[in-house]
Amino acid sequence: MDPQHILIPIHAVAASFVILVGPVNFLRRRKDAAHRLLGRTFAVMMYFVCVSGLFIYADGAFTVFHALAIITLITTTLGIRAILRGNVRAHVANMIGSWTGTVVAGTFAATFPGRAIPSLAIGDPALFWTIVAAVVAATTLWVAAVLSPPARRALDARARERAALKRAASRAANADSVPEVAGAPGQ
């Protein structure tokens, strides 16, 4: 079996997920556990998009889509690195840039004749729209599940527990590293 038959659907489904989830996370309040879970899912799917895209070749040649996959791989990684270092501005810029690149590439892939998306849409429109509906439904269900009040309470509680454990570990490490001062003779 040709690997393209496996890579193209993985690539298209992951890209569709990224395109749909991105605005949800960009437009809602930041710094809560639901944002982090949606963001982690976004990043994993973005890596699927980029890596699978690097192995999809129409004519066996490196194309602008491959260059965009490399750039997006870099910007996604820089965005993750930025937030781990506390640089929110760089994180936002890189993640929105990654999403924008995916939208641009997806638009070109969907409108260029001979590409897989328009070929499927014309060749088997029922299958095409079934796939589109399934991806939209699955993404909507995932976002609704993550943003549901019970899930958000559970995510926030876990985040608070992790933060408390981290603070306790930090205090313990600081207490262990502070040398005890010996008392003066005769005390």
VOLO-932676 format. One record per residue (C-alpha): residue number from 1; residue in one letter; y, z, x. Coordinates in nm, 3 decimals. Each point is the difference from the previous one (the first is absolute). Layout:
BEGIN
<node><nr>NUM</nr><rest>a</rest><py>Y</py><pz>Z</pz><px>X</px></node>
...
***
This chain:
BEGIN
<node><nr>1</nr><rest>m</rest><py>0.000</py><pz>0.000</pz><px>0.000</px></node>
<node><nr>2</nr><rest>d</rest><py>0.346</py><pz>-0.090</pz><px>0.122</px></node>
<node><nr>3</nr><rest>p</rest><py>0.201</py><pz>0.315</pz><px>0.089</px></node>
<node><nr>4</nr><rest>q</rest><py>0.304</py><pz>-0.155</pz><px>-0.170</px></node>
<node><nr>5</nr><rest>h</rest><py>-0.173</py><pz>0.054</pz><px>-0.335</px></node>
<node><nr>6</nr><rest>i</rest><py>0.001</py><pz>0.374</pz><px>0.068</px></node>
<node><nr>7</nr><rest>l</rest><py>0.331</py><pz>0.031</pz><px>0.186</px></node>
<node><nr>8</nr><rest>i</rest><py>0.220</py><pz>-0.187</pz><px>-0.247</px></node>
<node><nr>9</nr><rest>p</rest><py>-0.084</py><pz>0.221</pz><px>-0.303</px></node>
<node><nr>10</nr><rest>i</rest><py>0.035</py><pz>0.318</pz><px>0.209</px></node>
<node><nr>11</nr><rest>h</rest><py>0.332</py><pz>-0.126</pz><px>0.131</px></node>
<node><nr>12</nr><rest>a</rest><py>0.130</py><pz>-0.105</pz><px>-0.343</px></node>
<node><nr>13</nr><rest>v</rest><py>-0.104</py><pz>0.320</pz><px>-0.179</px></node>
<node><nr>14</nr><rest>a</rest><py>0.143</py><pz>0.225</pz><px>0.273</px></node>
<node><nr>15</nr><rest>a</rest><py>0.325</py><pz>-0.200</pz><px>0.009</px></node>
<node><nr>16</nr><rest>s</rest><py>0.031</py><pz>0.019</pz><px>-0.379</px></node>
<node><nr>17</nr><rest>f</rest><py>-0.051</py><pz>0.376</pz><px>0.014</px></node>
<node><nr>18</nr><rest>v</rest><py>0.267</py><pz>0.035</pz><px>0.271</px></node>
<node><nr>19</nr><rest>i</rest><py>0.247</py><pz>-0.215</pz><px>-0.195</px></node>
<node><nr>20</nr><rest>l</rest><py>-0.053</py><pz>0.208</pz><px>-0.316</px></node>
<node><nr>21</nr><rest>v</rest><py>-0.007</py><pz>0.348</pz><px>0.156</px></node>
<node><nr>22</nr><rest>g</rest><py>0.293</py><pz>-0.050</pz><px>0.240</px></node>
<node><nr>23</nr><rest>p</rest><py>0.280</py><pz>0.017</pz><px>-0.258</px></node>
<node><nr>24</nr><rest>v</rest><py>-0.159</py><pz>0.302</pz><px>-0.169</px></node>
<node><nr>25</nr><rest>n</rest><py>0.022</py><pz>0.197</pz><px>0.321</px></node>
<node><nr>26</nr><rest>f</rest><py>0.336</py><pz>-0.140</pz><px>0.109</px></node>
<node><nr>27</nr><rest>l</rest><py>0.171</py><pz>0.084</pz><px>-0.329</px></node>
<node><nr>28</nr><rest>r</rest><py>-0.133</py><pz>0.348</pz><px>-0.071</px></node>
<node><nr>29</nr><rest>r</rest><py>0.100</py><pz>0.328</pz><px>0.160</px></node>
<node><nr>30</nr><rest>r</rest><py>-0.110</py><pz>0.050</pz><px>0.356</px></node>
<node><nr>31</nr><rest>k</rest><py>-0.177</py><pz>0.271</pz><px>0.193</px></node>
<node><nr>32</nr><rest>d</rest><py>-0.252</py><pz>0.111</pz><px>-0.260</px></node>
<node><nr>33</nr><rest>a</rest><py>-0.376</py><pz>-0.012</pz><px>0.035</px></node>
<node><nr>34</nr><rest>a</rest><py>-0.037</py><pz>-0.288</pz><px>-0.248</px></node>
<node><nr>35</nr><rest>h</rest><py>0.241</py><pz>-0.209</pz><px>0.209</px></node>
<node><nr>36</nr><rest>r</rest><py>-0.208</py><pz>0.073</pz><px>0.309</px></node>
<node><nr>37</nr><rest>l</rest><py>-0.329</py><pz>-0.090</pz><px>-0.171</px></node>
<node><nr>38</nr><rest>l</rest><py>0.142</py><pz>-0.324</pz><px>-0.140</px></node>
<node><nr>39</nr><rest>g</rest><py>0.153</py><pz>-0.072</pz><px>0.341</px></node>
<node><nr>40</nr><rest>r</rest><py>-0.328</py><pz>0.056</pz><px>0.182</px></node>
<node><nr>41</nr><rest>t</rest><py>-0.177</py><pz>-0.229</pz><px>-0.247</px></node>
<node><nr>42</nr><rest>f</rest><py>0.279</py><pz>-0.257</pz><px>0.045</px></node>
<node><nr>43</nr><rest>a</rest><py>-0.043</py><pz>0.016</pz><px>0.380</px></node>
<node><nr>44</nr><rest>v</rest><py>-0.380</py><pz>-0.034</pz><px>-0.011</px></node>
<node><nr>45</nr><rest>m</rest><py>0.027</py><pz>-0.298</pz><px>-0.234</px></node>
<node><nr>46</nr><rest>m</rest><py>0.273</py><pz>-0.149</pz><px>0.219</px></node>
<node><nr>47</nr><rest>y</rest><py>-0.234</py><pz>0.021</pz><px>0.299</px></node>
<node><nr>48</nr><rest>f</rest><py>-0.269</py><pz>-0.177</pz><px>-0.206</px></node>
<node><nr>49</nr><rest>v</rest><py>0.255</py><pz>-0.272</pz><px>-0.081</px></node>
<node><nr>50</nr><rest>c</rest><py>0.107</py><pz>-0.047</pz><px>0.362</px></node>
<node><nr>51</nr><rest>v</rest><py>-0.339</py><pz>0.016</pz><px>0.166</px></node>
<node><nr>52</nr><rest>s</rest><py>-0.171</py><pz>-0.224</pz><px>-0.256</px></node>
<node><nr>53</nr><rest>g</rest><py>0.294</py><pz>-0.242</pz><px>0.019</px></node>
<node><nr>54</nr><rest>l</rest><py>-0.046</py><pz>-0.037</pz><px>0.373</px></node>
<node><nr>55</nr><rest>f</rest><py>-0.349</py><pz>-0.141</pz><px>-0.057</px></node>
<node><nr>56</nr><rest>i</rest><py>0.087</py><pz>-0.248</pz><px>-0.276</px></node>
<node><nr>57</nr><rest>y</rest><py>0.048</py><pz>-0.348</pz><px>0.141</px></node>
<node><nr>58</nr><rest>a</rest><py>0.053</py><pz>-0.309</pz><px>-0.214</px></node>
<node><nr>59</nr><rest>d</rest><py>-0.013</py><pz>-0.258</pz><px>0.279</px></node>
<node><nr>60</nr><rest>g</rest><py>-0.108</py><pz>0.222</pz><px>0.286</px></node>
<node><nr>61</nr><rest>a</rest><py>0.358</py><pz>0.035</pz><px>0.124</px></node>
<node><nr>62</nr><rest>f</rest><py>0.234</py><pz>0.296</pz><px>0.040</px></node>
<node><nr>63</nr><rest>t</rest><py>0.262</py><pz>-0.017</pz><px>-0.278</px></node>
<node><nr>64</nr><rest>v</rest><py>0.316</py><pz>0.177</pz><px>-0.106</px></node>
<node><nr>65</nr><rest>f</rest><py>-0.222</py><pz>0.216</pz><px>-0.224</px></node>
<node><nr>66</nr><rest>h</rest><py>-0.181</py><pz>0.132</pz><px>0.308</px></node>
<node><nr>67</nr><rest>a</rest><py>0.331</py><pz>0.079</pz><px>0.170</px></node>
<node><nr>68</nr><rest>l</rest><py>0.117</py><pz>0.180</pz><px>-0.314</px></node>
<node><nr>69</nr><rest>a</rest><py>-0.325</py><pz>0.200</pz><px>-0.008</px></node>
<node><nr>70</nr><rest>i</rest><py>0.059</py><pz>0.114</pz><px>0.358</px></node>
<node><nr>71</nr><rest>i</rest><py>0.362</py><pz>0.093</pz><px>-0.072</px></node>
<node><nr>72</nr><rest>t</rest><py>-0.102</py><pz>0.187</pz><px>-0.315</px></node>
<node><nr>73</nr><rest>l</rest><py>-0.275</py><pz>0.182</pz><px>0.188</px></node>
<node><nr>74</nr><rest>i</rest><py>0.262</py><pz>0.113</pz><px>0.251</px></node>
<node><nr>75</nr><rest>t</rest><py>0.261</py><pz>0.102</pz><px>-0.260</px></node>
<node><nr>76</nr><rest>t</rest><py>-0.256</py><pz>0.194</pz><px>-0.204</px></node>
<node><nr>77</nr><rest>t</rest><py>-0.115</py><pz>0.186</pz><px>0.311</px></node>
<node><nr>78</nr><rest>l</rest><py>0.361</py><pz>0.068</pz><px>0.104</px></node>
<node><nr>79</nr><rest>g</rest><py>0.073</py><pz>0.130</pz><px>-0.351</px></node>
<node><nr>80</nr><rest>i</rest><py>-0.291</py><pz>0.243</pz><px>0.016</px></node>
<node><nr>81</nr><rest>r</rest><py>0.097</py><pz>0.108</pz><px>0.350</px></node>
<node><nr>82</nr><rest>a</rest><py>0.361</py><pz>0.051</pz><px>-0.110</px></node>
<node><nr>83</nr><rest>i</rest><py>-0.086</py><pz>0.235</pz><px>-0.287</px></node>
<node><nr>84</nr><rest>l</rest><py>-0.240</py><pz>0.198</pz><px>0.219</px></node>
<node><nr>85</nr><rest>r</rest><py>0.295</py><pz>0.057</pz><px>0.233</px></node>
<node><nr>86</nr><rest>g</rest><py>0.234</py><pz>0.088</pz><px>-0.287</px></node>
<node><nr>87</nr><rest>n</rest><py>0.208</py><pz>-0.319</pz><px>0.016</px></node>
<node><nr>88</nr><rest>v</rest><py>0.034</py><pz>-0.074</pz><px>-0.373</px></node>
<node><nr>89</nr><rest>r</rest><py>0.246</py><pz>-0.288</pz><px>0.042</px></node>
<node><nr>90</nr><rest>a</rest><py>-0.228</py><pz>-0.193</pz><px>0.235</px></node>
<node><nr>91</nr><rest>h</rest><py>-0.297</py><pz>0.076</pz><px>-0.226</px></node>
<node><nr>92</nr><rest>v</rest><py>0.175</py><pz>-0.136</pz><px>-0.309</px></node>
<node><nr>93</nr><rest>a</rest><py>0.129</py><pz>-0.309</pz><px>0.182</px></node>
<node><nr>94</nr><rest>n</rest><py>-0.341</py><pz>-0.087</pz><px>0.147</px></node>
<node><nr>95</nr><rest>m</rest><py>-0.196</py><pz>0.059</pz><px>-0.320</px></node>
<node><nr>96</nr><rest>i</rest><py>0.242</py><pz>-0.200</pz><px>-0.214</px></node>
<node><nr>97</nr><rest>g</rest><py>-0.004</py><pz>-0.271</pz><px>0.268</px></node>
<node><nr>98</nr><rest>s</rest><py>-0.381</py><pz>-0.006</pz><px>-0.008</px></node>
<node><nr>99</nr><rest>w</rest><py>0.002</py><pz>-0.028</pz><px>-0.379</px></node>
<node><nr>100</nr><rest>t</rest><py>0.264</py><pz>-0.274</pz><px>0.008</px></node>
<node><nr>101</nr><rest>g</rest><py>-0.205</py><pz>-0.199</pz><px>0.250</px></node>
<node><nr>102</nr><rest>t</rest><py>-0.302</py><pz>0.027</pz><px>-0.228</px></node>
<node><nr>103</nr><rest>v</rest><py>0.201</py><pz>-0.120</pz><px>-0.300</px></node>
<node><nr>104</nr><rest>v</rest><py>0.139</py><pz>-0.295</pz><px>0.196</px></node>
<node><nr>105</nr><rest>a</rest><py>-0.343</py><pz>-0.098</pz><px>0.135</px></node>
<node><nr>106</nr><rest>g</rest><py>-0.156</py><pz>0.043</pz><px>-0.344</px></node>
<node><nr>107</nr><rest>t</rest><py>0.265</py><pz>-0.217</pz><px>-0.159</px></node>
<node><nr>108</nr><rest>f</rest><py>-0.061</py><pz>-0.279</pz><px>0.250</px></node>
<node><nr>109</nr><rest>a</rest><py>-0.379</py><pz>0.035</pz><px>-0.031</px></node>
<node><nr>110</nr><rest>a</rest><py>0.023</py><pz>-0.017</pz><px>-0.379</px></node>
<node><nr>111</nr><rest>t</rest><py>0.229</py><pz>-0.303</pz><px>-0.010</px></node>
<node><nr>112</nr><rest>f</rest><py>-0.127</py><pz>-0.225</pz><px>0.279</px></node>
<node><nr>113</nr><rest>p</rest><py>-0.243</py><pz>-0.260</pz><px>-0.134</px></node>
<node><nr>114</nr><rest>g</rest><py>-0.343</py><pz>0.006</pz><px>0.161</px></node>
<node><nr>115</nr><rest>r</rest><py>0.006</py><pz>0.376</pz><px>0.066</px></node>
<node><nr>116</nr><rest>a</rest><py>-0.269</py><pz>0.216</pz><px>-0.164</px></node>
<node><nr>117</nr><rest>i</rest><py>0.223</py><pz>0.155</pz><px>-0.268</px></node>
<node><nr>118</nr><rest>p</rest><py>0.138</py><pz>-0.321</pz><px>-0.155</px></node>
<node><nr>119</nr><rest>s</rest><py>-0.339</py><pz>-0.169</pz><px>0.038</px></node>
<node><nr>120</nr><rest>l</rest><py>-0.169</py><pz>0.279</pz><px>-0.195</px></node>
<node><nr>121</nr><rest>a</rest><py>0.278</py><pz>0.013</pz><px>-0.260</px></node>
<node><nr>122</nr><rest>i</rest><py>-0.039</py><pz>-0.374</pz><px>-0.067</px></node>
<node><nr>123</nr><rest>g</rest><py>-0.376</py><pz>-0.028</pz><px>0.053</px></node>
<node><nr>124</nr><rest>d</rest><py>-0.107</py><pz>0.305</pz><px>-0.202</px></node>
<node><nr>125</nr><rest>p</rest><py>0.296</py><pz>0.156</pz><px>-0.184</px></node>
<node><nr>126</nr><rest>a</rest><py>-0.220</py><pz>0.239</pz><px>-0.199</px></node>
<node><nr>127</nr><rest>l</rest><py>-0.143</py><pz>0.149</pz><px>0.319</px></node>
<node><nr>128</nr><rest>f</rest><py>0.343</py><pz>0.009</pz><px>0.162</px></node>
<node><nr>129</nr><rest>w</rest><py>0.161</py><pz>0.192</pz><px>-0.287</px></node>
<node><nr>130</nr><rest>t</rest><py>-0.301</py><pz>0.230</pz><px>-0.031</px></node>
<node><nr>131</nr><rest>i</rest><py>0.038</py><pz>0.093</pz><px>0.366</px></node>
<node><nr>132</nr><rest>v</rest><py>0.377</py><pz>0.048</pz><px>-0.040</px></node>
<node><nr>133</nr><rest>a</rest><py>-0.053</py><pz>0.222</pz><px>-0.306</px></node>
<node><nr>134</nr><rest>a</rest><py>-0.270</py><pz>0.204</pz><px>0.178</px></node>
<node><nr>135</nr><rest>v</rest><py>0.219</py><pz>0.059</pz><px>0.307</px></node>
<node><nr>136</nr><rest>v</rest><py>0.301</py><pz>0.098</pz><px>-0.213</px></node>
<node><nr>137</nr><rest>a</rest><py>-0.216</py><pz>0.231</pz><px>-0.215</px></node>
<node><nr>138</nr><rest>a</rest><py>-0.167</py><pz>0.166</pz><px>0.301</px></node>
<node><nr>139</nr><rest>t</rest><py>0.333</py><pz>0.051</pz><px>0.178</px></node>
<node><nr>140</nr><rest>t</rest><py>0.162</py><pz>0.137</pz><px>-0.316</px></node>
<node><nr>141</nr><rest>l</rest><py>-0.290</py><pz>0.241</pz><px>-0.055</px></node>
<node><nr>142</nr><rest>w</rest><py>0.019</py><pz>0.120</pz><px>0.362</px></node>
<node><nr>143</nr><rest>v</rest><py>0.376</py><pz>0.059</pz><px>-0.019</px></node>
<node><nr>144</nr><rest>a</rest><py>-0.032</py><pz>0.171</pz><px>-0.340</px></node>
<node><nr>145</nr><rest>a</rest><py>-0.278</py><pz>0.223</pz><px>0.131</px></node>
<node><nr>146</nr><rest>v</rest><py>0.199</py><pz>0.102</pz><px>0.309</px></node>
<node><nr>147</nr><rest>l</rest><py>0.322</py><pz>0.057</pz><px>-0.197</px></node>
<node><nr>148</nr><rest>s</rest><py>-0.163</py><pz>0.183</pz><px>-0.292</px></node>
<node><nr>149</nr><rest>p</rest><py>0.124</py><pz>0.360</pz><px>-0.033</px></node>
<node><nr>150</nr><rest>p</rest><py>-0.341</py><pz>0.158</pz><px>0.075</px></node>
<node><nr>151</nr><rest>a</rest><py>-0.047</py><pz>-0.216</pz><px>0.310</px></node>
<node><nr>152</nr><rest>r</rest><py>0.352</py><pz>0.069</pz><px>0.122</px></node>
<node><nr>153</nr><rest>r</rest><py>-0.048</py><pz>0.376</pz><px>-0.046</px></node>
<node><nr>154</nr><rest>a</rest><py>-0.328</py><pz>-0.016</pz><px>0.194</px></node>
<node><nr>155</nr><rest>l</rest><py>0.151</py><pz>-0.215</pz><px>0.276</px></node>
<node><nr>156</nr><rest>d</rest><py>0.304</py><pz>0.228</pz><px>0.029</px></node>
<node><nr>157</nr><rest>a</rest><py>-0.222</py><pz>0.311</pz><px>0.010</px></node>
<node><nr>158</nr><rest>r</rest><py>-0.210</py><pz>-0.151</pz><px>0.280</px></node>
<node><nr>159</nr><rest>a</rest><py>0.316</py><pz>-0.095</pz><px>0.188</px></node>
<node><nr>160</nr><rest>r</rest><py>0.132</py><pz>0.356</pz><px>-0.031</px></node>
<node><nr>161</nr><rest>e</rest><py>-0.333</py><pz>0.140</pz><px>0.124</px></node>
<node><nr>162</nr><rest>r</rest><py>0.002</py><pz>-0.234</pz><px>0.301</px></node>
<node><nr>163</nr><rest>a</rest><py>0.361</py><pz>0.093</pz><px>0.078</px></node>
<node><nr>164</nr><rest>a</rest><py>-0.083</py><pz>0.372</pz><px>-0.020</px></node>
<node><nr>165</nr><rest>l</rest><py>-0.300</py><pz>-0.046</pz><px>0.232</px></node>
<node><nr>166</nr><rest>k</rest><py>0.213</py><pz>-0.198</pz><px>0.242</px></node>
<node><nr>167</nr><rest>r</rest><py>0.271</py><pz>0.270</pz><px>0.001</px></node>
<node><nr>168</nr><rest>a</rest><py>-0.263</py><pz>0.272</pz><px>0.054</px></node>
<node><nr>169</nr><rest>a</rest><py>-0.156</py><pz>-0.195</pz><px>0.287</px></node>
<node><nr>170</nr><rest>s</rest><py>0.342</py><pz>-0.054</pz><px>0.153</px></node>
<node><nr>171</nr><rest>r</rest><py>0.085</py><pz>0.371</pz><px>-0.026</px></node>
<node><nr>172</nr><rest>a</rest><py>-0.337</py><pz>0.092</pz><px>0.154</px></node>
<node><nr>173</nr><rest>a</rest><py>0.054</py><pz>-0.244</pz><px>0.285</px></node>
<node><nr>174</nr><rest>n</rest><py>0.349</py><pz>0.137</pz><px>0.062</px></node>
<node><nr>175</nr><rest>a</rest><py>-0.128</py><pz>0.360</pz><px>-0.009</px></node>
<node><nr>176</nr><rest>d</rest><py>-0.272</py><pz>-0.084</pz><px>0.251</px></node>
<node><nr>177</nr><rest>s</rest><py>0.241</py><pz>-0.170</pz><px>0.237</px></node>
<node><nr>178</nr><rest>v</rest><py>0.255</py><pz>0.286</pz><px>0.012</px></node>
<node><nr>179</nr><rest>p</rest><py>-0.100</py><pz>0.231</pz><px>0.284</px></node>
<node><nr>180</nr><rest>e</rest><py>0.009</py><pz>0.369</pz><px>-0.067</px></node>
<node><nr>181</nr><rest>v</rest><py>0.269</py><pz>0.185</pz><px>0.188</px></node>
<node><nr>182</nr><rest>a</rest><py>-0.133</py><pz>0.295</pz><px>0.194</px></node>
<node><nr>183</nr><rest>g</rest><py>0.177</py><pz>0.324</pz><px>-0.066</px></node>
<node><nr>184</nr><rest>a</rest><py>0.193</py><pz>0.177</pz><px>0.273</px></node>
<node><nr>185</nr><rest>p</rest><py>-0.194</py><pz>0.258</pz><px>0.201</px></node>
<node><nr>186</nr><rest>g</rest><py>-0.014</py><pz>0.333</pz><px>-0.168</px></node>
<node><nr>187</nr><rest>q</rest><py>0.033</py><pz>-0.130</pz><px>-0.356</px></node>
***
